[in-house]
Amino acid sequence: MWDLLMIELAVIGYLWCYLTNRAEGLVGKEE
């Protein structure tokens, strides 16, 4: 149970960082 939760948090955190960095990159290019 806990192992699955930790894996989900790790994946969500990774995707969140990836999307945030990508969004910042797109905004930086537009300006």
PDB file of N, H, CA, C and O in Angstrom:
ATOM      1  N   MET A   1       0.836  -1.204   0.000  1.00  0.00           N
ATOM      2  CA  MET A   1       0.000   0.000   0.000  1.00  0.00           C
ATOM      3  C   MET A   1       0.877   1.263   0.000  1.00  0.00           C
ATOM      4  O   MET A   1       0.737   2.135  -0.858  1.00  0.00           O
ATOM      5  N   TRP A   2       1.782   1.336   0.984  1.00  0.00           N
ATOM      6  H   TRP A   2       1.896   0.628   1.681  1.00  0.00           H
ATOM      7  CA  TRP A   2       2.636   2.520   1.056  1.00  0.00           C
ATOM      8  C   TRP A   2       3.568   2.610  -0.145  1.00  0.00           C
ATOM      9  O   TRP A   2       3.835   3.698  -0.656  1.00  0.00           O
ATOM     10  N   ASP A   3       4.067   1.445  -0.593  1.00  0.00           N
ATOM     11  H   ASP A   3       3.850   0.562  -0.178  1.00  0.00           H
ATOM     12  CA  ASP A   3       4.959   1.450  -1.758  1.00  0.00           C
ATOM     13  C   ASP A   3       4.241   2.053  -2.962  1.00  0.00           C
ATOM     14  O   ASP A   3       4.819   2.849  -3.701  1.00  0.00           O
ATOM     15  N   LEU A   4       2.996   1.676  -3.154  1.00  0.00           N
ATOM     16  H   LEU A   4       2.526   1.029  -2.553  1.00  0.00           H
ATOM     17  CA  LEU A   4       2.225   2.166  -4.292  1.00  0.00           C
ATOM     18  C   LEU A   4       2.012   3.673  -4.165  1.00  0.00           C
ATOM     19  O   LEU A   4       2.094   4.402  -5.153  1.00  0.00           O
ATOM     20  N   LEU A   5       1.739   4.134  -2.948  1.00  0.00           N
ATOM     21  H   LEU A   5       1.672   3.541  -2.145  1.00  0.00           H
ATOM     22  CA  LEU A   5       1.506   5.559  -2.715  1.00  0.00           C
ATOM     23  C   LEU A   5       2.769   6.362  -3.021  1.00  0.00           C
ATOM     24  O   LEU A   5       2.705   7.414  -3.658  1.00  0.00           O
ATOM     25  N   MET A   6       3.907   5.864  -2.565  1.00  0.00           N
ATOM     26  H   MET A   6       3.959   5.010  -2.047  1.00  0.00           H
ATOM     27  CA  MET A   6       5.170   6.565  -2.807  1.00  0.00           C
ATOM     28  C   MET A   6       5.474   6.638  -4.296  1.00  0.00           C
ATOM     29  O   MET A   6       5.957   7.658  -4.788  1.00  0.00           O
ATOM     30  N   ILE A   7       5.191   5.555  -5.011  1.00  0.00           N
ATOM     31  H   ILE A   7       4.798   4.727  -4.611  1.00  0.00           H
ATOM     32  CA  ILE A   7       5.428   5.533  -6.459  1.00  0.00           C
ATOM     33  C   ILE A   7       4.534   6.557  -7.149  1.00  0.00           C
ATOM     34  O   ILE A   7       4.979   7.277  -8.043  1.00  0.00           O
ATOM     35  N   GLU A   8       3.273   6.619  -6.729  1.00  0.00           N
ATOM     36  H   GLU A   8       2.912   6.034  -6.002  1.00  0.00           H
ATOM     37  CA  GLU A   8       2.341   7.573  -7.347  1.00  0.00           C
ATOM     38  C   GLU A   8       2.805   9.001  -7.084  1.00  0.00           C
ATOM     39  O   GLU A   8       2.775   9.842  -7.983  1.00  0.00           O
ATOM     40  N   LEU A   9       3.236   9.279  -5.849  1.00  0.00           N
ATOM     41  H   LEU A   9       3.261   8.597  -5.119  1.00  0.00           H
ATOM     42  CA  LEU A   9       3.704  10.625  -5.511  1.00  0.00           C
ATOM     43  C   LEU A   9       4.942  10.976  -6.329  1.00  0.00           C
ATOM     44  O   LEU A   9       5.089  12.112  -6.781  1.00  0.00           O
ATOM     45  N   ALA A  10       5.832  10.004  -6.519  1.00  0.00           N
ATOM     46  H   ALA A  10       5.713   9.081  -6.152  1.00  0.00           H
ATOM     47  CA  ALA A  10       7.057  10.244  -7.282  1.00  0.00           C
ATOM     48  C   ALA A  10       6.720  10.570  -8.736  1.00  0.00           C
ATOM     49  O   ALA A  10       7.293  11.489  -9.321  1.00  0.00           O
ATOM     50  N   VAL A  11       5.786   9.811  -9.314  1.00  0.00           N
ATOM     51  H   VAL A  11       5.320   9.065  -8.838  1.00  0.00           H
ATOM     52  CA  VAL A  11       5.396  10.031 -10.711  1.00  0.00           C
ATOM     53  C   VAL A  11       4.708  11.380 -10.865  1.00  0.00           C
ATOM     54  O   VAL A  11       5.004  12.127 -11.798  1.00  0.00           O
ATOM     55  N   ILE A  12       3.789  11.696  -9.950  1.00  0.00           N
ATOM     56  H   ILE A  12       3.549  11.090  -9.192  1.00  0.00           H
ATOM     57  CA  ILE A  12       3.068  12.973 -10.023  1.00  0.00           C
ATOM     58  C   ILE A  12       4.054  14.136  -9.869  1.00  0.00           C
ATOM     59  O   ILE A  12       3.964  15.135 -10.582  1.00  0.00           O
ATOM     60  N   GLY A  13       4.990  13.994  -8.932  1.00  0.00           N
ATOM     61  H   GLY A  13       5.063  13.182  -8.352  1.00  0.00           H
ATOM     62  CA  GLY A  13       5.982  15.049  -8.710  1.00  0.00           C
ATOM     63  C   GLY A  13       6.842  15.256  -9.951  1.00  0.00           C
ATOM     64  O   GLY A  13       7.151  16.388 -10.324  1.00  0.00           O
ATOM     65  N   TYR A  14       7.227  14.144 -10.589  1.00  0.00           N
ATOM     66  H   TYR A  14       6.976  13.224 -10.286  1.00  0.00           H
ATOM     67  CA  TYR A  14       8.061  14.219 -11.790  1.00  0.00           C
ATOM     68  C   TYR A  14       7.298  14.905 -12.922  1.00  0.00           C
ATOM     69  O   TYR A  14       7.835  15.782 -13.599  1.00  0.00           O
ATOM     70  N   LEU A  15       6.046  14.501 -13.120  1.00  0.00           N
ATOM     71  H   LEU A  15       5.610  13.789 -12.570  1.00  0.00           H
ATOM     72  CA  LEU A  15       5.241  15.096 -14.189  1.00  0.00           C
ATOM     73  C   LEU A  15       4.992  16.575 -13.908  1.00  0.00           C
ATOM     74  O   LEU A  15       5.025  17.396 -14.825  1.00  0.00           O
ATOM     75  N   TRP A  16       4.742  16.918 -12.644  1.00  0.00           N
ATOM     76  H   TRP A  16       4.716  16.252 -11.899  1.00  0.00           H
ATOM     77  CA  TRP A  16       4.477  18.309 -12.261  1.00  0.00           C
ATOM     78  C   TRP A  16       5.692  19.181 -12.589  1.00  0.00           C
ATOM     79  O   TRP A  16       5.558  20.259 -13.169  1.00  0.00           O
ATOM     80  N   CYS A  17       6.885  18.692 -12.206  1.00  0.00           N
ATOM     81  H   CYS A  17       6.993  17.817 -11.735  1.00  0.00           H
ATOM     82  CA  CYS A  17       8.121  19.444 -12.477  1.00  0.00           C
ATOM     83  C   CYS A  17       8.329  19.586 -13.984  1.00  0.00           C
ATOM     84  O   CYS A  17       8.711  20.652 -14.466  1.00  0.00           O
ATOM     85  N   TYR A  18       8.074  18.499 -14.730  1.00  0.00           N
ATOM     86  H   TYR A  18       7.764  17.633 -14.339  1.00  0.00           H
ATOM     87  CA  TYR A  18       8.271  18.516 -16.177  1.00  0.00           C
ATOM     88  C   TYR A  18       7.331  19.522 -16.838  1.00  0.00           C
ATOM     89  O   TYR A  18       7.758  20.319 -17.672  1.00  0.00           O
ATOM     90  N   LEU A  19       6.047  19.484 -16.464  1.00  0.00           N
ATOM     91  H   LEU A  19       5.699  18.836 -15.786  1.00  0.00           H
ATOM     92  CA  LEU A  19       5.072  20.391 -17.063  1.00  0.00           C
ATOM     93  C   LEU A  19       5.365  21.832 -16.664  1.00  0.00           C
ATOM     94  O   LEU A  19       5.224  22.740 -17.483  1.00  0.00           O
ATOM     95  N   THR A  20       5.771  22.052 -15.415  1.00  0.00           N
ATOM     96  H   THR A  20       5.886  21.314 -14.750  1.00  0.00           H
ATOM     97  CA  THR A  20       6.068  23.407 -14.946  1.00  0.00           C
ATOM     98  C   THR A  20       7.261  23.976 -15.707  1.00  0.00           C
ATOM     99  O   THR A  20       7.224  25.119 -16.163  1.00  0.00           O
ATOM    100  N   ASN A  21       8.323  23.176 -15.845  1.00  0.00           N
ATOM    101  H   ASN A  21       8.353  22.247 -15.474  1.00  0.00           H
ATOM    102  CA  ASN A  21       9.520  23.631 -16.559  1.00  0.00           C
ATOM    103  C   ASN A  21       9.180  23.903 -18.022  1.00  0.00           C
ATOM    104  O   ASN A  21       9.664  24.875 -18.601  1.00  0.00           O
ATOM    105  N   ARG A  22       8.354  23.054 -18.618  1.00  0.00           N
ATOM    106  H   ARG A  22       7.960  22.264 -18.148  1.00  0.00           H
ATOM    107  CA  ARG A  22       7.987  23.226 -20.021  1.00  0.00           C
ATOM    108  C   ARG A  22       7.150  24.495 -20.193  1.00  0.00           C
ATOM    109  O   ARG A  22       7.333  25.241 -21.154  1.00  0.00           O
ATOM    110  N   ALA A  23       6.229  24.732 -19.253  1.00  0.00           N
ATOM    111  H   ALA A  23       6.080  24.125 -18.472  1.00  0.00           H
ATOM    112  CA  ALA A  23       5.381  25.922 -19.324  1.00  0.00           C
ATOM    113  C   ALA A  23       6.247  27.174 -19.207  1.00  0.00           C
ATOM    114  O   ALA A  23       6.059  28.130 -19.959  1.00  0.00           O
ATOM    115  N   GLU A  24       7.197  27.171 -18.268  1.00  0.00           N
ATOM    116  H   GLU A  24       7.350  26.394 -17.657  1.00  0.00           H
ATOM    117  CA  GLU A  24       8.081  28.322 -18.095  1.00  0.00           C
ATOM    118  C   GLU A  24       8.914  28.541 -19.352  1.00  0.00           C
ATOM    119  O   GLU A  24       9.172  29.681 -19.738  1.00  0.00           O
ATOM    120  N   GLY A  25       9.333  27.452 -19.988  1.00  0.00           N
ATOM    121  H   GLY A  25       9.123  26.526 -19.674  1.00  0.00           H
ATOM    122  CA  GLY A  25      10.134  27.558 -21.203  1.00  0.00           C
ATOM    123  C   GLY A  25       9.325  28.196 -22.326  1.00  0.00           C
ATOM    124  O   GLY A  25       9.837  29.035 -23.067  1.00  0.00           O
ATOM    125  N   LEU A  26       8.049  27.794 -22.452  1.00  0.00           N
ATOM    126  H   LEU A  26       7.633  27.112 -21.850  1.00  0.00           H
ATOM    127  CA  LEU A  26       7.202  28.349 -23.503  1.00  0.00           C
ATOM    128  C   LEU A  26       6.949  29.829 -23.254  1.00  0.00           C
ATOM    129  O   LEU A  26       6.974  30.632 -24.187  1.00  0.00           O
ATOM    130  N   VAL A  27       6.706  30.192 -21.997  1.00  0.00           N
ATOM    131  H   VAL A  27       6.686  29.539 -21.239  1.00  0.00           H
ATOM    132  CA  VAL A  27       6.458  31.592 -21.663  1.00  0.00           C
ATOM    133  C   VAL A  27       7.707  32.419 -21.957  1.00  0.00           C
ATOM    134  O   VAL A  27       7.614  33.534 -22.471  1.00  0.00           O
ATOM    135  N   GLY A  28       8.871  31.867 -21.630  1.00  0.00           N
ATOM    136  H   GLY A  28       8.946  30.961 -21.213  1.00  0.00           H
ATOM    137  CA  GLY A  28      10.126  32.584 -21.864  1.00  0.00           C
ATOM    138  C   GLY A  28      10.351  32.820 -23.351  1.00  0.00           C
ATOM    139  O   GLY A  28      10.854  33.873 -23.741  1.00  0.00           O
ATOM    140  N   LYS A  29       9.982  31.849 -24.186  1.00  0.00           N
ATOM    141  H   LYS A  29       9.573  30.994 -23.869  1.00  0.00           H
ATOM    142  CA  LYS A  29      10.169  31.992 -25.634  1.00  0.00           C
ATOM    143  C   LYS A  29       9.221  33.039 -26.208  1.00  0.00           C
ATOM    144  O   LYS A  29       9.584  33.781 -27.120  1.00  0.00           O
ATOM    145  N   GLU A  30       7.993  33.096 -25.665  1.00  0.00           N
ATOM    146  H   GLU A  30       7.698  32.493 -24.924  1.00  0.00           H
ATOM    147  CA  GLU A  30       7.014  34.047 -26.195  1.00  0.00           C
ATOM    148  C   GLU A  30       7.451  35.477 -25.929  1.00  0.00           C
ATOM    149  O   GLU A  30       7.228  36.364 -26.753  1.00  0.00           O
ATOM    150  N   GLU A  31       8.082  35.703 -24.763  1.00  0.00           N
ATOM    151  H   GLU A  31       8.263  34.982 -24.094  1.00  0.00           H
ATOM    152  CA  GLU A  31       8.492  37.065 -24.420  1.00  0.00           C
ATOM    153  C   GLU A  31       9.720  37.473 -25.147  1.00  0.00           C
ATOM    154  O   GLU A  31      10.199  38.593 -24.971  1.00  0.00           O
TER     155      GLU A  31
END
